[in-house]
Amino acid sequence: MIASQIQQEEALLWERMKAGDTAAFGEISLRYYRLLFDYGRKFTKDRELIKDVIQDVLLLIWQKKGQIDSNENVKLYLLKIVRNRLYKELQKQQLRASEDYFEHLEVADSEEALIISTESTQSIIAKLNLHLKALPKRQQEVLFLKFYQDLTNDEIAEVMHINRQSVANLLHNGLRVLKARFFLTTLGFLLIAWSGQ
């Protein structure tokens, strides 16, 4: 299914939900729950808090369905609301989100990665994951939204409440650091393998 068909399907679901269709609301909830939960885990390890926030957000959109703009991108709208609600809840509990923020960043397995199970591939993925965790939290968030959620720079800016240039800078700097660190790690791995022969 191509992106425009998915967007049309989402827009139709959104319209049906706005009209009071509980089945459409259920479909939206099921479709986005895992995405919202995974995104929430980037801010806190408290799974129950994340579940509560998602439940509150879904209840809120059902209650205010008539007030929601029909042109809203469903995915972006839900990500923004969950992010804002989670921040508010973390502030209420006087938790420092920066301590938990992205602590357990997990690289999502693609179908190809599941098929490929060689030790060298697993080692490379583990090293990349370590390098991702070493990045500043904002760079981790931008990279997650860009490459794991396939959002555009404008959409990321909207979700994170920053300007487009800041997104571009965070992406550029994060990728530059990853490239340099990953190159050095891979080079070291190859040198060790070569010297062992």
Beta strands, then each sheet from edge to edge (+ up, - down):
end
